[in-house]
Amino acid sequence: MKEKILAALSNVDDPDLKKDIVTLGMVQDLVIEGNKVRFRLVLTTPACPLKDMIKNACLNAIHHLVDKDLEVDITIDSMVTTQKRNTGDALSGIKNIIAVASGKGGVGKSTVAANLAIALGMMGAKTGLLDADIYGPSLPTMLGLRNVRPDVSKQGEKMVVNPIEKFGIKAMSVGLLIDEKQALSGAAP
């Protein structure tokens, strides 16, 4: 039965990678118990916009090519590849970093970063957004966080500033730590 299920799933292609999900190793932990089948469908990103389509294609392949009466339980998971090495530093718990930067002000860096973070969060990715602009932090304004301050907690011997949660993401900005009219830096660039 396992071979029949894998053969059926080999008819399901990843639309981006243009290969079948069995060859790509996306079908993992396949278990068959009576008329129940369960497996993990491991995608390349938790924010895959086609995950429901791929899951439905798996269900259809099994029901049409193996047995229409099988109960199929598919758990969607992801395995994101990264070039980042775990060096035990402060960012060790972060899988991926997307930097939005420019040498010029007013070109939409904060707008792009905020919209990208919120979109990734809406698609299922655990997302944090850090606004490190010391001259004009705009994240508090964009996320509607004016006059909001992050909580501070003690973890062991360290004091930790906890990010604000809004729109399904965790956000931190220099602008959340100072008054809106307060200057953080004495000189502009």
N, C-alpha and C positions, 0 to 999 in steps of 0.2 A: 504494500500500500504506500509506503514511504516513497518508493521510486516513482509510482504513478503521480503522486502529489508534486514531487519535484519536477517531473516531466511536464505536468500541467503548468506549474509556475514558471517554467522556462519559456513559456509563450508570452509572459508579461515582460515588457521592456521598460527600462528607465528612460523616459522621454529625453532627458538631457544627455545621458551617457550613451544612448543608442545601443545598449546591450541588455540581455535579459537579466532579471534580478537574481536568478540562481547562479549564473556565471559570475556576476558581480559580488557574490557572497552576501547579498542583502537578506536572504532567508536564513534565519538562525533559530536554534533551539526548537526544531520541529518535533512535536510529540503527538502520537496518535494513540487514543484510548477508546476502543470501540468505534462509535460513529462520531467521535469528537476529535477535531484536529486543532492544534494551536501552534503558533510560531510567532517569532519576532520578525518584523519587517524593519530592517535597519537602513535608514535613509542617510544621505550625506549631510543633511542639515535639518535641525528641528523646525525650521521655518519653511520647509518645502511647500510651495503653493499647490503642488500636485499630489500631496500625500493621500487625499481622499480618493482621487482618481486611481492611483496605483493600488490602494487597498481594495477598491471595488473591482478592479481588473483581476486581482488575486482571487477574490471570492467567486467571480464569474468563471475563471479558469478552472478552479477546483469543482464547482458545481456542474459545469458543462462537460468537462473532460474526465472527471473521476466519478463523482456521485452527487446527485442533486440533493440527497437527504443528509449529507454530512453537516454537522454543526462546526462552523469554522470560527475560531477566535484568533484575531490578529492583533498583536500589540505593536504599535508603531514606536520605534525608537530611532535614535540617530547616533552616528559616530562621526564627529567632525574632525577632520585632519587639520593639523596645525604645524607650523615650522617652529613654534615657540618651544623652548626647552624649559623644563621645570627646574629652576635653580634654587628653589626654596625661598625666593624673595617675597615681597609683599603681594605680588600679583600671581602667586602660585595657584590660587583658586580660580583664575580666569582662563578660559579656554581660548578665546579669540578676542582680538582688539581691532577695531576699525577706527582709524584716525581721520578726522575731517579737519583740514588745515589750509591756510592760505597766508601769504605775506601781506595781503591787503585787507583792510577792514571794510565792512559793509557789503560783502559779496554773497552773503547767505550761508556762511559756515554753520552758524547756530541753527538756522532753519532746516538745513539739510540734515544735520546731526540729530536734531529733535525728531523730525519726521521719520528718519531711518530707524532710530531707536524704538519709537512707538510702533512702527510697522512691524519690526522684528518681534517685538513683544506681543503684538496681536496675532502673529503667526505661530506663537508658541515658544519662542526663544526666551530664555532668562536673560534679561537685558538691563544693563546699567548705563547711565549717561553721565559723564563728567565734563563739566564746563570749567576749564582752567584759565579762562580769559581774565587776567587781573586788571585790565584797563576798562573793560566794558562788558561784564558778564550779563548776558541777556536771557539765559535759561530760566531764571525765576519768573521773568515776565512772560516768556513763551508758554510756560507750563502753568501759569496762573498761581504762582507761589510767592507773590509779593507779601512781605511781612510774615513769612513763615520761617521758622528756625528748626534745624534738625535737632533731634534728641542726642544727648551724649550719655554713654553708659560706660561702666567700668567692666573690663574683661581681664581678669587677673590683675596684673600690676599696671595695665595700660588703660587709658581713657580712649574710647572709640566714638567717633562721630558717625551716627547712623544716617544713611541716605533717606531722602523723602520718597515715598511711593506715590506715583501719580500716573494715570493712564496705563497701568500695567507694567511700568518700568521703575527702577530705582534710580533716583537722580541726585546728584550733588553738584553744587556750584559754589565758587568763591562768593558769589552774590547772595548766597543764603547765610553767609557768616558775618556779613557787614550790613549796615543800614544802606538803603538805596542811594542816599545822597553822600555817603561817606567815601572818601578816596582811599583806595587800598595802596596805591603806589604814589610816591611823591612826584614822579616825573613820567610824562607820557613818552612813548618811543619817538 
